[in-house]
Amino acid sequence: MDSSTATSLWDELVGTQTDPDMWVVTATLVAAVAVVVPQGLWRIARNAITIAHEGGHGLVALLTGRQLTGIRLHSDTSGLTVSRGKPYGLGMILTAASGYTAPPLLGLGGAALLGAGRITLLLWLATALLLAMLVMIRNAYGALTVVLTGSTFVAVSWLAGPQVQAAFAYAVVWFLLLGGVRPAFELQAKRSRGGAGDSDADQLSRLTQVPAGLWLFLFHAVSLCSLIGGGRWLLAV
């Protein structure tokens, strides 16, 4: 790669791109709703939310000084992130709290980038995060899921035109914002039936002596506020 090519790539990365037409923004919103709401499609698409969920656990574990030992993603859309360190304290609390909040917060961050016209930067950042996560995956299904997701981002970033890249980026961010809302409600429903006794909310309750219901309220608040704030950026209202 010569210097002129590297400079061109850098300029594209840090520069801004033209916003898509409003019909594209609206169409990607409708597409995201069509994926998140029906149970059949959600059952498949939820794998992407699990990647963000477990990635959130892993990233915060590292940021709080814990030793991340591995991440597993399962075909039933569950996941497991294992880290070493004190089994109590602020680092453990933040790590446990970061799973359900990661997808909507990633969506909010993505909406901020798109609102600023940073489409290319968003796609490249997402690819980098997926590549970093792949290093920590410890099972075949998880590796396959992350590779397929990352390959999609790479293909769109390198092969697609600006309009397709913009539509893809908006679809991804709408999906994170909308898909980040549903898991907390699913967890609430499971707990109301006496299930999910070792959920993130229950682990946080044991760590903090704060009722699991309040942690569920936090998950709802973060996801709904992210959807509202991110939606305003995407729709520019």
VENBEL-V406528 format. One line per field, one symbol per residue. psi: psi as a letter, one per 40 degrees, with the letter a starting at -180 (. if undefined). A space follows every 50 residues. Layout:
psi->???
//
This chain:
psi->hidddddddddddeaiihiiiddddddddddddddddhdddddddedddd dddddddddddddeeihhdihhhieeeiihhhiiaheiidddddddeecd eddddddddddddddeegdddddddddddddddddeheiddddddddddd dddddddddiiddddddddddddddddddeddddddddddddeeafefid dddddddeehidddddddddddddddddddddddef.
//
